[in-house]
């Protein structure tokens, strides 16, 4: 009986230790409160000094493509980068532009059995290289899980969800591709890198 108590006590200590570490990590990543950010922003605006955040802000303000979906869903693609590992990562946000909570259509995960087994995802996305007449499907890990944002079901009004999708990289000379996601309009994007 004391062995059972010791095991439970150890588990409790492990849980508390992990929880404490996560709290410290979250607090450390905050970068200060709103009070720290406001003076810096107003100082750089009034004095014209400081770092130039306009390049990063410009990327966020002008997406590569905006694809409209059903019921007020909006997919904004903000980057399409070719990585050294031989794949392309598409990043952006999925936003509810409507006035009510939206359940993301199950069709966005596609219809492949392997992907369906792993729950909600953007596994139905494809990249089309018209020049070389090839279609690229979402990459999967060794367990068959799609290399994309997973685990979401609905989005509140005005809420955005950061999303990503990874594909095999088209040839280096294929920089313009069409991104497709079921229930959304298609969009042509430029791959960088």
BELCORMO-V360766 format. One record per pair of residues at least 4 apart in sequence whose ideal C-beta (glycine too) atoms are under 7 Angstrom apart, sorted by the first residue. I is the first residue (numbers start at 1). GAP is how many residues later the second one is. Records with the same first field share a line. If there is no record, write none. Layout:
I = GAP + GAP
This chain:
1 = 4
2 = 4
3 = 4
4 = 4
5 = 4
6 = 4
7 = 4
8 = 4
9 = 4
10 = 4
11 = 4
12 = 4
13 = 4
14 = 4
15 = 4
16 = 4
17 = 4
18 = 4
19 = 4
20 = 4
21 = 4
22 = 4
23 = 4
24 = 4
25 = 4
32 = 4 + 5
34 = 4
37 = 4
38 = 4
39 = 4
40 = 4 + 10
41 = 4
42 = 4
43 = 4 + 7
44 = 5 + 6
53 = 4
54 = 4
55 = 4
56 = 4
57 = 4
58 = 4
59 = 19 + 20
60 = 18
63 = 13 + 14 + 15 + 29
64 = 13 + 14 + 16 + 125 + 126
65 = 12 + 114 + 122 + 123 + 124
66 = 8 + 10
67 = 8 + 114 + 117 + 118 + 120
68 = 6 + 116 + 117
69 = 4 + 5 + 6 + 114 + 115
70 = 35 + 113
71 = 27 + 31
72 = 24 + 25 + 26 + 30
73 = 21 + 23 + 29 + 31
74 = 21 + 23
75 = 17 + 19 + 106 + 109
76 = 16 + 17 + 19
77 = 13 + 15 + 102 + 110 + 112
78 = 13 + 14
79 = 12
80 = 8 + 10 + 109 + 110 + 111 + 112
81 = 7 + 8 + 111 + 112
82 = 6 + 87 + 109 + 110 + 111
83 = 4 + 6
86 = 82 + 83
87 = 52 + 79 + 80 + 81 + 82
88 = 39 + 78 + 79 + 81 + 103
89 = 75 + 77
90 = 74 + 75 + 89
91 = 73
92 = 71
93 = 67 + 68 + 69 + 70
94 = 61 + 66 + 67 + 69
95 = 65
96 = 6 + 59 + 60 + 61 + 62 + 63
98 = 4 + 59
99 = 58
100 = 57
101 = 53 + 55 + 56
102 = 52 + 53
103 = 50 + 51
104 = 4 + 16 + 48 + 49 + 50 + 51
105 = 78
107 = 17 + 75 + 76
108 = 14 + 16 + 73 + 74 + 75
109 = 6 + 7 + 11 + 12 + 14 + 15
110 = 5 + 13 + 14 + 72
112 = 4
113 = 4
114 = 26 + 30
115 = 6 + 8 + 31
117 = 27
118 = 26 + 27 + 28 + 32
119 = 31 + 32
120 = 30 + 31 + 32 + 33
121 = 25 + 27 + 28 + 29
122 = 26 + 27 + 41 + 43 + 59
123 = 15 + 23 + 25
124 = 57 + 58
125 = 13 + 23 + 40 + 54 + 55 + 56
126 = 9 + 10 + 11 + 54
127 = 9 + 40 + 43 + 50 + 52
128 = 7 + 49 + 50 + 52
129 = 5 + 41 + 45 + 48
130 = 48
131 = 43
132 = 38 + 39 + 42
134 = 36
136 = 31 + 32 + 34
138 = 8 + 9 + 10 + 27 + 28 + 29
139 = 8 + 27 + 28 + 29
140 = 4 + 5 + 6 + 7
141 = 4 + 6
147 = 19
148 = 16 + 17 + 18
149 = 14 + 15
152 = 9
155 = 4 + 6
170 = 4 + 7
175 = 15 + 16
176 = 12 + 14
177 = 12 + 14
178 = 8 + 9 + 10
179 = 7 + 8 + 10
180 = 6
